[in-house]
């Protein structure tokens, strides 16, 4: 018997394919389509009669989705979710009552998530944390993403380095043509339809997968949900929870006309998909035919893929295994979620399926919100737990890191400094929405800086002084990242700027990794040039345009030059920022301003030659000297900062030395300036001043760096060996 026989007429991709200029419902096409639909539906009815017969082989009753045997079992399913009809159908199978379905200890659980854009990439992290927190099995995430989400999530997982977690990405842009013909009014847009094509998208040998929306929070081990696959009977291929609103009953408002559904319908925020069976059932043709038929009268979907899933189920109820409602407690103002449970401790999956998210009405919303916030602010580094007793695929990055760390001498008094150089910090790129349109003249410049939570107040001021693109690396904990998000979203200045890239580097270790942060910000510069600044400096008004003009004037494209922006400072918290060089010189003469670090570290900026700058009208070249650390504009391909320098001391000095070794010219700009604003001393400079070992280690690292320079650059770098210490 051809058990999965499915007969269907050849279909175009969509009715729109052959009539791009004619609306669905044009008289001729509509009549032809109706005839074709009726013919295929008659065949489908015959097919359903065939499929409703009990299978001849007991082995067909339970899909074998795993790749391992059942020797070591740990998780049991607590409820079947079967309705009465399903229970009656299962009555003849006594083995179900004897043997509880379970999940192998080391079985890999597959999870598919559609995720596109900056906001979804940020939101999905909370879901992932909640899954990782409870899990005791290897996980394989399958992300269907646009290019933005792939860049963000691939970097995040690469730096997260969670054991026994594999991640694959699938290009959503390649799938758009599969669903773009379906008009959709849902706020998720075209990406809200992509769950329909998972049978084609995911690997052909993948038998089953849990599909999740990004606004899901787990309150239990995902293996319990995976175990429900063993409960599927007959021809069940979709595991779904009943929709907990009255949407599909069509009585929410006057003239409300939803898509067809079985009773209340089903919510697709959590889906169990038996991929192998769906493919045999010709799922692609099944949902396409249904969508084409319904769109003739409905014109568009309101709830994206959910409408089409429900329309298919209405025609083919045998496809569904109904899950208990605690696997998808839906929180929106119109849901009946409170009738789903007696005690909130019973719940397993919370679904924030309202555009309002945490502001929904529910008598237990505080409990749900606290559960969500727990994972939102949970330290992701704590989730790097090994799964003992399960062989895992070799992670070469992790192995190389462990090998490098094992070669360090733990008795070395500077061990912690050396270790920091190799620490992998979890990094979330583009934490907020980012938009940048490259200029056509190839002169654009990005301001690069790094900061921690205590310098957040500088962001608005810098945005007011610099209108060009900015790349920032922020060193934050998970909880601080959420504080930053609230701060940014509440700031009109920051929200009005789309050309600022905020890259979160999560806290780890005991030092402020200043040069790692600079490198992260530099790597995500999208302009030909970058202005390497610090967060406590306000650039002069108009510096962005001035630097762009200097690119042309000094032929930066064809010369290795570092353009020096002279640095000044004020000790006043309230400063009337000088609008011109003349005004700055006046404040300098009055003692309102000083050359930067004039009182404590003259050598850092002495080569800038401020006396010459006062009267200069054209750019002038200066020579490198020991301890020179100016703020410069360079090409994007200039060398990165040396990661061995952390906290306070020699982090910029080493970089300028590297530029000099690579024969960059230092050219001072006569009409550019920047001013350092006062602030409390950083934790690291306090450690430097109070801790003798800190100063000893900095001196050791400095000497090693100078020796490395001599080895790399030969005779020309001998001068660096005599560079004076700054301790």
Beta strands, then each sheet from edge to edge (+ up, - down):
strand 1: 73-76
strand 2: 102-104
strand 3: 109-115
strand 4: 139-145
strand 5: 165-171
strand 6: 208-212
strand 7: 216-218
strand 8: 238-242
strand 9: 266-274
strand 10: 320-323
strand 11: 329-330
strand 12: 349-351
strand 13: 427-428
strand 14: 445-452
strand 15: 470-476
strand 16: 500-506
strand 17: 529-532
strand 18: 537-539
strand 19: 561-569
strand 20: 594-595
strand 21: 620-622
strand 22: 631-635
strand 23: 665-676
sheet 1: 1+ 2-
sheet 2: 5+ 4+ 3+ 6+ 9- 8+ 10+
sheet 3: 7+ 12- 11-
sheet 4: 13+ 16- 15- 14- 17- 22+ 19- 20+
sheet 5: 13+ 16- 15- 14- 17- 22+ 19- 23- 18+
sheet 6: 13+ 16- 15- 14- 17- 22+ 19- 23- 21+
end
